[in-house]
Amino acid sequence: MLKIYGIKNCDTMKKAFTFLEEKGKPYAFHDYKKEGIDAGTIRTWLKKLSLELVINMKGTTWKQLTDEQKAKAQNTEAAIALMMEKPSLIKRPLVELDGEFTLGFSPEAWENKF
């Protein structure tokens, strides 16, 4: 089963949910804004995805960080701590299926994948 990580009220997440529901694809949702996210889960993502892909550097949360925080985010352990503190830094949606991970939502890409 698909597992989707993200924030419920995010517009991109809403598009992803609608896509999956219209296709009749069941999924489990982890709202890391409400439920938090642990270091172990983030480390699992980082085994398959680069840190630069997982952190949303175009989002408001990233832009609000100090230069010092942004510099620290280049270090994996510091970046993990920052993502745990500010889960809105994580690109959305992050989808897990059979040990593989997909970032972001694109109807065309998802059509072939899910």
MOKA-V94277 format. One line per field, one symbol per residue. ss: DSSP state (H for helix, E for strand, - for the rest). psi: psi as a letter, one per 30 degrees, with the letter a starting at -180 (. if undefined). burial: 1 if it has 9 or more other C-alpha atoms within 8 Angstrom, else 0. Layout:
ss=???
psi=???
burial=???
This chain:
ss=-EEEEE----HHHHHHHHHHHHH---EEEEE-------HHHHHHHHHH--HHHHE----HHHH---HHHHHH---HHHHHHHHHH-HHHE---EEEE--EEEE---HHHHHHH-
psi=kkkkkakegkeeeeeeeeeeeffgjklkkjjfeeflkleeeeeeefffklefeekjffleeefflleeeeeeffkeeeeeeeeeeifffkklljkkjhglkkklkjeeefefe.
burial=011111100001111100111000001001111001101001101100100011110000110010000101100001111111001111111111100010101000010000
